[in-house]
Amino acid sequence: MKYGFVKVAAAVPSVKVADCKYNAEQIESLIAVAAGKGVQIIAFPELCITAYTCGDLFAQQLLQGKAEMALLQLVNDTRHLDIISIVGLPVAVNAALLNAAAVFQKGKILGIVPKTYLPNYKEFYEMRWFAPAASVKETSIRLCGQQVPIGRNLLFHASDTCFGIEICEDLWAPIPPSSVLSLKGAEIIFNLSADNESAGKHAYLRSLVCQQSARTLSGYVFASCGFGESTTDVVFGGNGLIYENGRLLAASERFQMKEQLVAAEIDVEFLRGERLANTTFTANQACCPDKDTVDISTELVNSHLEQELERAVCPMPFIPSPDAMDERCEEIINIQCTGLAQRMAHTGCRTAVIGISGGLDSTLALLVCAKTFDKLKLNRKNIIGITMPGFGTTNRTYQNAIRMMQLLGITTREISIKDACVQHFKDIRHDINVHDTTYENAQARERTQILMDVANQEGGLVIGTGDLSELALGWATYNGDHMSNYGVNASVPKTLVKYLVEWMARNSADNDIRRTLLDVISTPISPELTPADENGDIHQKTEDLVGPYELHDFFLYHFMRSRFRPSKIFYLATKAFGGSYDEETIKKWMKTFFRRFFSQQFKRSCLPDGPKVGSIALSPRGDWRMPSDASAALWLKECDDL
């Protein structure tokens, strides 16, 4: 709860048609199990107290009375529990019978929400038995000995979140009640459903729930009927689905012969951040149908405050999931290639100049260039790859650079920067034995000067190789490798660069290219600006100096994409990297991240153009507008307080 997580559950009990006592016992059992697991809000299927398939039995006064008695039993028997429960039952209001959801907690019925849209087509005949929510004029009714609010516009404020309810067919409407409820403040929507199965329908249902969750920037909990319902004409598979802003958190197994309970933690703090940042959501609030909502207050209590977060925290948030790997990687490469192709077509350039170091970033940029030239049907010889050995260049990276250029069939040039840098150090009176920032940056700027001048000679574009992670940390020499004519890797973080190169290696039909790419991947990340060690190996390792890129990419993602404060990022990082880094190490590098991110904004304020490939970019013309003199004090103070 401290970090904005609300634990919810979708339950699918086993039922007997028209046996309210039995059904209430099954529901109560699942409520108790869920409460024991720290669930704070649980939803059950539509009409679960009676079962959905009672047909004309719904008109029987005995069934209606027993349904109310079963609800009373549930309310009383769970009064010692903190959990909020939502169940479905028929509710009589004057001359109307409603298909409704009842919300109760700690012995009190908080509200009754009737179904807004009643399906009356194909296999559905709900209007034969029920009246729609619009027919209800009352704002409260007497139920189970309590005076209870009733209406389709109820908003439940449970201390740490606000939630609303819709029932089955409501979701299928062109403008679902959940759309209005979300615009009015509901962060989680619970849908009590009796969705029957038919071939191909399940995929459509998932798409519908997913999109409504994404469209409303909400958590969406869907609980549908399962085993025990009548199969006279239709079959109910038992669907329990939990989504957060379009992302599936949990799903039940369909067609089970026993009850189901799926639970997940919804991050309402993340949802609030998304809504604040999404100006379209705010604008749509002004266009929201003018329907007053009724606010109902209750408490969201978790008896298991020390319980560990069960929700999986991905340590590599930029890396595609295995099921989407090929499609996503190909898409990213195509975005980079299309951006470069358009820039070349617009400028009329038919030549690209790129510095090849034998490292990850320049390798990915080179692969993108080669693919772009193939798309444009240009000769790869018009790609001029220049390797520029310096004082720290090792034989391993040099050989990989030469080998990649040869294997890809581009024009290869070698221009050493040593003599030029030696002369430059003499000119500015810098001791060449002092390996400080001046020593390192002079080499980076010399390399950029060479690339720019060769591009002028050849009428080409200098292709930048720097990645998103380096830009976030300011790990680039101002007006050195910081500069280019077009930066194809500008919004690709380091962890994704490595992944893309590995993906291209696995998919290469050329064994020599595959072997070379795999060796590039296994080479320590380094700018190679200080001399190698006594064995000729890389001495200057970037991750020893600024920290592991997998941590920095994690910090970057949750700082920019999720907009979380340092304490929550730290909490999530301990869950994601608990087996790899201790808390002190995570805290140390997180402070480094915030210190560098704020102090190095001036480099990002004058970036060259480059394509945005994901949800995060640092272009001063697009996603990120930050003053160069902003203070990091608030963020560093919170890091210190951890």
Solvent accessible surface area in square Angstrom, and as a share of the most:
residue,aa,sasa,rsa
1,M,70,0.31
2,K,165,0.70
3,Y,38,0.15
4,G,10,0.10
5,F,16,0.06
6,V,1,0.01
7,K,7,0.03
8,V,0,0.00
9,A,0,0.00
10,A,0,0.00
11,A,0,0.00
12,V,5,0.03
13,P,4,0.02
14,S,21,0.13
15,V,11,0.06
16,K,105,0.44
17,V,52,0.30
18,A,36,0.28
19,D,52,0.27
20,C,7,0.04
21,K,134,0.57
22,Y,56,0.21
23,N,0,0.00
24,A,0,0.00
25,E,71,0.32
26,Q,47,0.21
27,I,0,0.00
28,E,47,0.21
29,S,62,0.40
30,L,12,0.06
31,I,0,0.00
32,A,53,0.41
33,V,69,0.39
34,A,0,0.00
35,A,17,0.13
36,G,50,0.48
37,K,101,0.43
38,G,3,0.03
39,V,6,0.03
40,Q,3,0.01
41,I,0,0.00
42,I,0,0.00
43,A,0,0.00
44,F,0,0.00
45,P,3,0.02
46,E,1,0.00
47,L,0,0.00
48,C,2,0.01
49,I,0,0.00
50,T,0,0.00
51,A,0,0.00
52,Y,24,0.09
53,T,32,0.19
54,C,8,0.05
55,G,19,0.18
56,D,78,0.40
57,L,87,0.43
58,F,1,0.01
59,A,70,0.54
60,Q,98,0.43
61,Q,154,0.68
62,L,131,0.65
63,L,14,0.07
64,Q,43,0.19
65,G,35,0.34
66,K,110,0.47
67,A,0,0.00
68,E,63,0.28
69,M,116,0.52
70,A,4,0.03
71,L,0,0.00
72,L,52,0.26
73,Q,54,0.24
74,L,0,0.00
75,V,0,0.00
76,N,59,0.30
77,D,59,0.30
78,T,5,0.03
79,R,126,0.46
80,H,138,0.62
81,L,31,0.15
82,D,31,0.16
83,I,7,0.03
84,I,0,0.00
85,S,1,0.01
86,I,0,0.00
87,V,0,0.00
88,G,0,0.00
89,L,1,0.01
90,P,5,0.03
91,V,3,0.02
92,A,59,0.46
93,V,10,0.06
94,N,134,0.69
95,A,113,0.87
96,A,24,0.19
97,L,21,0.10
98,L,0,0.00
99,N,1,0.00
100,A,0,0.00
101,A,0,0.00
102,A,0,0.00
103,V,0,0.00
104,F,2,0.01
105,Q,9,0.04
106,K,84,0.36
107,G,10,0.10
108,K,118,0.50
109,I,3,0.01
110,L,8,0.04
111,G,0,0.00
112,I,0,0.00
113,V,3,0.02
114,P,2,0.01
115,K,1,0.00
116,T,11,0.07
117,Y,95,0.36
118,L,20,0.10
119,P,5,0.03
120,N,77,0.40
121,Y,106,0.40
122,K,166,0.70
123,E,72,0.32
124,F,30,0.13
125,Y,129,0.49
126,E,2,0.01
127,M,108,0.48
128,R,165,0.60
129,W,59,0.21
130,F,9,0.04
131,A,21,0.16
132,P,43,0.27
133,A,5,0.04
134,A,55,0.42
135,S,53,0.34
136,V,23,0.13
137,K,166,0.71
138,E,56,0.25
139,T,106,0.62
140,S,42,0.27
141,I,18,0.09
142,R,161,0.59
143,L,11,0.05
144,C,15,0.09
145,G,54,0.52
146,Q,44,0.20
147,Q,105,0.47
148,V,0,0.00
149,P,41,0.26
150,I,5,0.03
151,G,11,0.10
152,R,87,0.32
153,N,45,0.23
154,L,2,0.01
155,L,2,0.01
156,F,0,0.00
157,H,65,0.29
158,A,0,0.00
159,S,80,0.52
160,D,49,0.25
161,T,9,0.05
162,C,9,0.05
163,F,0,0.00
164,G,0,0.00
165,I,3,0.02
166,E,1,0.01
167,I,1,0.01
168,C,11,0.07
169,E,25,0.11
170,D,2,0.01
171,L,4,0.02
172,W,65,0.23
173,A,16,0.13
174,P,138,0.87
175,I,111,0.56
176,P,11,0.07
177,P,19,0.12
178,S,0,0.00
179,S,20,0.13
180,V,17,0.10
181,L,5,0.03
182,S,0,0.00
183,L,23,0.11
184,K,74,0.31
185,G,27,0.26
186,A,0,0.00
187,E,17,0.08
188,I,0,0.00
189,I,0,0.00
190,F,0,0.00
191,N,0,0.00
192,L,0,0.00
193,S,0,0.00
194,A,0,0.00
195,D,7,0.04
196,N,6,0.03
197,E,24,0.11
198,S,65,0.42
199,A,115,0.89
200,G,64,0.62
201,K,44,0.18
202,H,31,0.14
203,A,72,0.56
204,Y,125,0.48
205,L,0,0.00
206,R,75,0.27
207,S,59,0.38
208,L,41,0.21
209,V,0,0.00
210,C,30,0.18
211,Q,89,0.40
212,Q,4,0.02
213,S,0,0.00
214,A,32,0.25
215,R,155,0.57
216,T,6,0.04
217,L,17,0.08
218,S,0,0.00
219,G,0,0.00
220,Y,0,0.00
221,V,0,0.00
222,F,0,0.00
223,A,0,0.00
224,S,0,0.00
225,C,3,0.02
226,G,5,0.05
227,F,99,0.41
228,G,28,0.27
229,E,12,0.05
230,S,35,0.22
231,T,91,0.53
232,T,117,0.68
233,D,126,0.65
234,V,33,0.19
235,V,71,0.41
236,F,14,0.06
237,G,4,0.04
238,G,2,0.02
239,N,3,0.02
240,G,0,0.00
241,L,2,0.01
242,I,0,0.00
243,Y,10,0.04
244,E,5,0.02
245,N,30,0.15
246,G,20,0.19
247,R,123,0.45
248,L,67,0.33
249,L,37,0.18
250,A,20,0.15
251,A,37,0.29
252,S,15,0.10
253,E,117,0.52
254,R,76,0.28
255,F,101,0.42
256,Q,56,0.25
257,M,129,0.58
258,K,137,0.58
259,E,80,0.36
260,Q,29,0.13
261,L,40,0.20
262,V,20,0.12
263,A,35,0.27
264,A,11,0.09
265,E,10,0.04
266,I,0,0.00
267,D,4,0.02
268,V,1,0.00
269,E,59,0.26
270,F,24,0.10
271,L,0,0.00
272,R,94,0.34
273,G,12,0.12
274,E,16,0.07
275,R,25,0.09
276,L,153,0.76
277,A,52,0.40
278,N,55,0.28
279,T,107,0.62
280,T,101,0.59
281,F,18,0.08
282,T,75,0.44
283,A,61,0.47
284,N,69,0.36
285,Q,78,0.35
286,A,93,0.72
287,C,101,0.60
288,C,19,0.12
289,P,55,0.34
290,D,139,0.72
291,K,95,0.40
292,D,115,0.60
293,T,37,0.21
294,V,62,0.36
295,D,91,0.47
296,I,18,0.09
297,S,91,0.59
298,T,28,0.16
299,E,78,0.35
300,L,6,0.03
301,V,49,0.28
302,N,24,0.12
303,S,82,0.53
304,H,66,0.29
305,L,121,0.60
306,E,163,0.73
307,Q,62,0.28
308,E,114,0.51
309,L,25,0.12
310,E,115,0.52
311,R,42,0.15
312,A,83,0.64
313,V,27,0.16
314,C,69,0.41
315,P,50,0.31
316,M,60,0.27
317,P,32,0.20
318,F,33,0.14
319,I,40,0.20
320,P,11,0.07
321,S,56,0.36
322,P,121,0.76
323,D,137,0.71
324,A,24,0.18
325,M,46,0.21
326,D,78,0.41
327,E,133,0.60
328,R,111,0.40
329,C,0,0.00
330,E,90,0.40
331,E,88,0.39
332,I,10,0.05
333,I,3,0.01
334,N,46,0.24
335,I,60,0.30
336,Q,0,0.00
337,C,0,0.00
338,T,84,0.49
339,G,17,0.16
340,L,0,0.00
341,A,14,0.11
342,Q,115,0.51
343,R,65,0.24
344,M,2,0.01
345,A,70,0.54
346,H,140,0.63
347,T,62,0.36
348,G,55,0.53
349,C,24,0.14
350,R,150,0.55
351,T,19,0.11
352,A,0,0.00
353,V,0,0.00
354,I,0,0.00
355,G,13,0.13
356,I,4,0.02
357,S,64,0.41
358,G,2,0.02
359,G,23,0.22
360,L,12,0.06
361,D,16,0.08
362,S,6,0.04
363,T,2,0.01
364,L,0,0.00
365,A,0,0.00
366,L,0,0.00
367,L,12,0.06
368,V,0,0.00
369,C,0,0.00
370,A,3,0.03
371,K,71,0.30
372,T,0,0.00
373,F,0,0.00
374,D,68,0.35
375,K,103,0.43
376,L,61,0.30
377,K,180,0.76
378,L,20,0.10
379,N,97,0.50
380,R,73,0.27
381,K,113,0.48
382,N,48,0.25
383,I,0,0.00
384,I,12,0.06
385,G,0,0.00
386,I,0,0.00
387,T,6,0.03
388,M,16,0.07
389,P,18,0.11
390,G,3,0.03
391,F,43,0.18
392,G,2,0.02
393,T,38,0.22
394,T,7,0.04
395,N,105,0.54
396,R,98,0.36
397,T,6,0.03
398,Y,56,0.21
399,Q,69,0.30
400,N,2,0.01
401,A,0,0.00
402,I,27,0.14
403,R,95,0.35
404,M,3,0.01
405,M,0,0.00
406,Q,120,0.53
407,L,55,0.27
408,L,12,0.06
409,G,30,0.29
410,I,5,0.02
411,T,43,0.25
412,T,54,0.31
413,R,83,0.30
414,E,94,0.42
415,I,49,0.25
416,S,60,0.39
417,I,0,0.00
418,K,88,0.37
419,D,120,0.62
420,A,42,0.33
421,C,2,0.01
422,V,50,0.29
423,Q,96,0.42
424,H,79,0.35
425,F,3,0.01
426,K,139,0.59
427,D,94,0.49
428,I,79,0.40
429,R,225,0.82
430,H,34,0.15
431,D,78,0.40
432,I,64,0.32
433,N,117,0.60
434,V,69,0.40
435,H,84,0.38
436,D,56,0.29
437,T,93,0.54
438,T,57,0.33
439,Y,3,0.01
440,E,37,0.17
441,N,33,0.17
442,A,11,0.08
443,Q,0,0.00
444,A,9,0.07
445,R,101,0.37
446,E,30,0.14
447,R,45,0.16
448,T,11,0.07
449,Q,97,0.43
450,I,20,0.10
451,L,20,0.10
452,M,50,0.22
453,D,74,0.38
454,V,8,0.04
455,A,3,0.02
456,N,120,0.62
457,Q,136,0.61
458,E,80,0.36
459,G,49,0.47
460,G,11,0.11
461,L,16,0.08
462,V,3,0.01
463,I,2,0.01
464,G,9,0.09
465,T,32,0.19
466,G,25,0.24
467,D,0,0.00
468,L,1,0.00
469,S,2,0.01
470,E,23,0.10
471,L,16,0.08
472,A,2,0.01
473,L,1,0.00
474,G,3,0.03
475,W,51,0.18
476,A,18,0.14
477,T,9,0.05
478,Y,87,0.33
479,N,86,0.44
480,G,0,0.00
481,D,73,0.38
482,H,9,0.04
483,M,52,0.23
484,S,8,0.05
485,N,57,0.29
486,Y,13,0.05
487,G,6,0.06
488,V,0,0.00
489,N,0,0.00
490,A,22,0.17
491,S,6,0.04
492,V,0,0.00
493,P,3,0.02
494,K,7,0.03
495,T,16,0.10
496,L,8,0.04
497,V,0,0.00
498,K,90,0.38
499,Y,39,0.15
500,L,0,0.00
501,V,0,0.00
502,E,57,0.26
503,W,28,0.10
504,M,35,0.16
505,A,0,0.00
506,R,111,0.40
507,N,90,0.46
508,S,20,0.13
509,A,108,0.83
510,D,58,0.30
511,N,84,0.43
512,D,64,0.33
513,I,23,0.12
514,R,72,0.26
515,R,147,0.54
516,T,4,0.02
517,L,2,0.01
518,L,80,0.40
519,D,48,0.25
520,V,1,0.01
521,I,22,0.11
522,S,71,0.46
523,T,9,0.06
524,P,50,0.32
525,I,39,0.20
526,S,28,0.18
527,P,43,0.27
528,E,13,0.06
529,L,15,0.08
530,T,17,0.10
531,P,49,0.31
532,A,35,0.27
533,D,46,0.24
534,E,162,0.73
535,N,115,0.59
536,G,40,0.38
537,D,81,0.42
538,I,16,0.08
539,H,119,0.53
540,Q,13,0.06
541,K,79,0.34
542,T,1,0.01
543,E,63,0.28
544,D,102,0.53
545,L,97,0.48
546,V,4,0.02
547,G,0,0.00
548,P,20,0.13
549,Y,4,0.01
550,E,45,0.20
551,L,0,0.00
552,H,3,0.01
553,D,2,0.01
554,F,0,0.00
555,F,0,0.00
556,L,1,0.00
557,Y,50,0.19
558,H,21,0.09
559,F,21,0.09
560,M,24,0.11
561,R,54,0.20
562,S,6,0.04
563,R,111,0.41
564,F,12,0.05
565,R,144,0.53
566,P,4,0.02
567,S,20,0.13
568,K,1,0.00
569,I,0,0.00
570,F,24,0.10
571,Y,47,0.18
572,L,9,0.04
573,A,0,0.00
574,T,25,0.15
575,K,68,0.29
576,A,20,0.15
577,F,6,0.03
578,G,52,0.50
579,G,88,0.85
580,S,82,0.53
581,Y,44,0.17
582,D,93,0.48
583,E,103,0.46
584,E,117,0.52
585,T,39,0.23
586,I,1,0.00
587,K,37,0.16
588,K,114,0.48
589,W,30,0.10
590,M,0,0.00
591,K,70,0.30
592,T,16,0.09
593,F,1,0.00
594,F,0,0.00
595,R,123,0.45
596,R,43,0.16
597,F,0,0.00
598,F,14,0.06
599,S,60,0.39
600,Q,31,0.14
601,Q,2,0.01
602,F,85,0.35
603,K,23,0.10
604,R,0,0.00
605,S,51,0.33
606,C,53,0.32
607,L,16,0.08
608,P,26,0.16
609,D,48,0.25
610,G,29,0.28
611,P,16,0.10
612,K,98,0.42
613,V,21,0.12
614,G,37,0.36
615,S,67,0.44
616,I,6,0.03
617,A,6,0.04
618,L,3,0.02
619,S,30,0.20
620,P,32,0.20
621,R,125,0.46
622,G,33,0.32
623,D,63,0.32
624,W,57,0.20
625,R,172,0.63
626,M,25,0.11
627,P,82,0.52
628,S,52,0.33
629,D,127,0.66
630,A,34,0.26
631,S,76,0.49
632,A,14,0.11
633,A,63,0.49
634,L,141,0.70
635,W,72,0.25
636,L,42,0.21
637,K,119,0.50
638,E,29,0.13
639,C,0,0.00
640,D,82,0.42
641,D,94,0.49
642,L,65,0.32
